[in-house]
Amino acid sequence: MVKSFRGEFPFYEFDAFIEMRADMKGNQFHSLKVRHRYPQHSKDERNGLPLDFDFPADGSIAQLYAMWDMLGRYMDVSQPLPDIPRLEPFRHLDPTTKAFDEAGKRGRPATYWRDLYAKASEQELKQWREEHRKVVDAAPWGSRPDLMAQSVPGYGDSYTAEPEDVNDYGRFPNKADRFVERADAKDSTAQNKPDNH
């Protein structure tokens, strides 16, 4: 459930999209928007806008795909929390994650991220972040199944192809860009997910 000052709503009622904005000089930047699909139930009485959340991320559009992937994992209460530094202090508070960690499935000490940051130099952290950015940018985000097509009738018919490289969304349209067919959304276990390092 997504809890907000406008009420509680199931996470599956939210749609994600990438919003492009431009500053006064014409520079483009992108952010991940997550908006409630049924604005009549969640709109702000003052301005009539639907409930939505904005998730900015540095770098490429692939980073925004990774953010959406992380949010999906975070909201899936049947799975442990994503193994990221920001959530490490709270792993013991989530029953599914606590059971996962106590069974030894995490494969890391309880304070893995805290200790890593305490011992690493700024130069090492910068290098690891850059390596991780390259892994995220190289992940096949565009070829992953569209799970929304399973839950919203007719959604899958709205489009069937997308850019081969999701970062191409930032500069479309261009005749040289290549599209690929979207994978079927029937088997979500077959998704290619980058490691959460």
N, C-alpha and C positions, 0 to 999 in steps of 0.2 A: 504494500500500500504506500501511496505517496501522501504524506500528511502536510497540509498547508493551512494557512489562515482562511482559505476558502472551503475547507473540508478535506475529507479523505477520499482518494480515488485509486482504483487499481492501476498498477504500473502499465499493464497491457493496454490501457486506454490512452497512452501517450505515444505520439509519433515524433520521430527525430528527423531533422533536416539540417542542412548546412546553409547558413545565411551569409551572404557576401555583403560587406559594407565598404564604403569608400570614404576617405577623409577629405578635408578641404583641398588637398593637393592631388586628389585622384588616386592615392595609394589604396589598393584593395587589401582587406583582411577578412578572414572567415571565422565564424564561431558555430558551435553546435547548439541548436535550439531544440528543446524538447517541449512540445505543446500538447495540451489536453485536447483530445479528438472531439469532445462534445462540449463546445463552449457555452451552450445554453445551461449547463450544469455547473460550470466553474468560472463564469465570467466575473470580472470585477465590476461591482455595481457603480463605481465612480466613473469608469471610463469605457466599460463594455468589452474590454479585452479579455481573451481567454487566458487561463492559467498556463504560464510557460516559464521555462528556466533557460538560462543562457550559460553555456560552458565554453569559455574561450580557451584556446590552447595555442602554444607557440609553435611556429613552424608550418608544416605542410598540412594539406587536407587529410592525409593519412593519419595524422595525429588526432584529428577529430573522429575518424572512424574508430581509432583505438579507445578514445574517450567513451564513445557509445558502447563499445564492447565491454569496457570496464564497468559502466553503469548497469548493463544487463547482467553481468556476473554479480555485481553488488546486490541487485534487487532479487536475484534468484535465491530464495531462502533454502532451497534444497541442496545448494552447493556452498562450500566454504567461501569466506570473503576473499576477494582478490589479494594476493600476497604482495602488497605494495607498502612502502614505508609509512604512508599516512594512516593506514588502517591497523598496523601492527599493535599499537597499544590497546586496541579494542577487540582483538581476536578472541580473548577469553570470555567476552560478554555475549558473543553470538553462539547459541547452543550447537549449531551444525559445525561451525568452525572449531569450537572447543573440542568436540568429539573427534574431528578430523585430526587436529593437532595432537591430542592425547593418544590417538592410535598410531602416531609416528608417521603419518602420511605426508606431513609438510616437509619432512626431511631437513629441517633447519632448526637451530635453537630458537627459543621463544623471543629472544632479543636480537635476532639476526640483523635486521636493518639498523637498529639503534647502534649496535656494536660496529657495524660496517662504517656508518657515518662518523662515529667517534674516532676510529682508527685511520680513516682515509684522509689523504691530503686533498686540498682543493683541486689540484691538478689531476689526481686520480678520479675524483668525482666528476670532473668535467669530461674526462676521457670516457668514463662509463656511460655518462648521459649521452654523449655523442654516438657511442656504439649502439646504445639502446634505440636512439632516434633512427639510426640506419636500419635496424631490424624492423622497427615499426613501419618505416617508409617502404621497405621491401616486401612486407607481408601482402598476400594476395587478397586484399580487402574487397576488390571489385568482383571476385569470382566466388565469394561466399554466398550461401543460400539466403534468400530474403524471407525471414521467418514471419514478417508481417503479412505476407501473401497467404499464410495459413489461417490467420485469425480475422482478416477483413475481407468479406466477399467482394470480388471484382478488383481488388487492389492489384493483384498480380497481372491483370490484363492492361494496366495503365501504361506499362512500359516493359520491354523484355530484354533490353540491352543497356549496357553502360560502358563508360570508357574503360579501356584495358588497364590504364593507370588512373586510379581515383584522383590523383593530383591534377589530371587534365580538366577536371570540373572547373578549376579556377580560371581557365582561359578559353572555354568553349564559346562559340562554335569555331571549328577549324577543320578544313577538308582533310588535312593530313592525319587527324586523330582517328584511332582505331577503336571500334566498339567490340565487346564480347557479349555473348549470350549469358544471361544470369543463370546460375545453377539452380536446380530444383530445390525447393525448401522442404522436401519431405524428410530428410535425415539430418537433424541438427547436430548429431554426434560426430558427423564427418567433417565438421568445420575445421579449418586450419586456424589455430589460434597462436599468436606469438607468445613466447614465454614472458611471464610477468617479472622480469628482473629490473 
